[in-house]
Amino acid sequence: MQKSEKGTENSLNKISELDSILNNLSEYYSKLKNEEISREEIFDSLYLVLKEEKNWEHPLDFWSLTIEYKKALKLLSDFDFKILKNTVETSGEIIPKDLLMNYKVRIKSKGLIWIIHKYDVDPFPSNPHAHLIESGIKLDLSNGKCFNKKELVYTLKERDLLFIRQKAEEKKFVLPEIER
């Protein structure tokens, strides 16, 4: 076996291991919480828990993770999976396409899914703020500024920010004052 084939085989084995961990965690937390916790929700929750620590810029960075099942289980032991259901759907056109790496395929018929959680450990850029998980973007709910890591990458149009805020308020979120 050549060196590049061995590297590819190792990568595929690692992905397979992570995939198995996601499936097992989904099964475990679904039973524990007595409700369906999907594999995708497990992926999103691990991404949210680890992205700052691992300095990830994009969810695809997850697949470089080396972790054991027990460690992943412990990381999610206090995670509130309900935050993944607190979403606001918007048109995919409110963020420039070049910021949404490989996003087009996943949102073709749906639009963007923003996740807002009340008790995010990182209050940047606002408290609360919204996550566009697939692209690593955080939305400041006070002014519409979008950040990748802590770098300003875009500002939403006011009408788009107001739409997101309206949907969040309908879900009983207390939002920061709008900055003008």
Buried (B, 14 or more C-beta within 10 A) or exposed (E): EEEEEEEEEEEEEBEEBBEEBBEBBBEBBBEEEEEEBBBEBBBBBBBBBBBEEEEBBBBEBBEEBEBEBEEBBEBBEEBEBEBBEBBBBBEBEBBEEEBBBEBEEEBEEEBBBBBBBEEBEEEEBBBBBBBBBBBBBBBBBBBBBBBBBEEEBBBBEEEBBEBBBEBBEEEEBEBBEEEE
